[in-house]
Amino acid sequence: MSSVVLLENIDFIREERNILSGVDLNIQEGEHWVVLGKNGSGKTTILESLTGYQFPSRGKFGCSAIHMENAMSVKCASGSATSASRSTRS
């Protein structure tokens, strides 16, 4: 099976505050996941990184197009980030 969602060593630093640190996630084709956690634990931040609404400060992220029966394909952002390349983003 191949990875459809992959996060490797993701860090989110916003306004000098660590939001997430060292997050890894590897979802394989055919797996079903749910994201649970307390308010402010980073659930939305992780999902927004996959859709391209936010970019991590460090790490690699991405997902492949998923073709589901009777559904449209899902497109996600992908790439890698370093603190130097994202330091000017707010």
N, C-alpha and C positions, 0 to 999 in steps of 0.2 A: 504494500500500500504506500501511497505517496502522501506527503504532508499537504494539507490544504490551508492550514494556518500555522505560521511559525513566528515566534518571538524569541530572540536570543539575547540574553543579558541586557534587557531594556531598562533604561533609567529615564525618569521624567523629573526634571528640575525646573521649577517655575518660580520666578521672583526670589531666587536664592533659597528655595524651600524644596526639599526632597519629597516628591509626590510618590514615586515608585522607585525601587532600587533592585537591580539584578533579577528582573522577571523573565522567566523562561516559560514558553507554552508551545506545545507541538500537538496539533490536532490532525489526526490521520483521516483519510477518506473513509467514510462510513461511520465515524464516531459521532456521538451526540454529547454535547457539553452544556452545562448551565454555569453561569458566573454568579456566585453568591458572595456577599460580604456586607459589612456594616456601611452606613453612610460615610462617605469620604475615604473609603478604602482603596479606590482606584479602578472600580469596575468600568465606569464610563470612559475613563482615560484610556484603558486598554482597548476597548471597542472603538473609540475614536481614532486610535493610532492605526487600526486595521482599515478604517474607511477613509483615512486621509484628512480628517478634521483636525488632528493634532499630530505633531511629529515628536518622537522621543528625543531626548538630549543625547543619548548614547544607545548603541545596540543595533541589531538587525531585525527587520520586521517584514512581514508580507503574507500574502495568501494568493492562491490560484483561483481562477474562475471555477465556479462550482455549477454543474449542470444538473438540476434536479428534475425529476419527472413532473411534467405539467407545471413547471415554474420557469421563470426567467433566470438567466445566469447572474451570479453575484460577482461584482468586481470590487477588489480591495486594493488599497495602497500597498506599495512595497518599497524597500530601500534599506539604507543604513544611515546611521547618524553618529556624529561625534560631537562632543561639547563645543569644539572649535567651529564646526560648520553650522551649528544651530544657536550659537551664543547671541545672535542679534534678533532672533525670533522672540516674540512675547507670548 
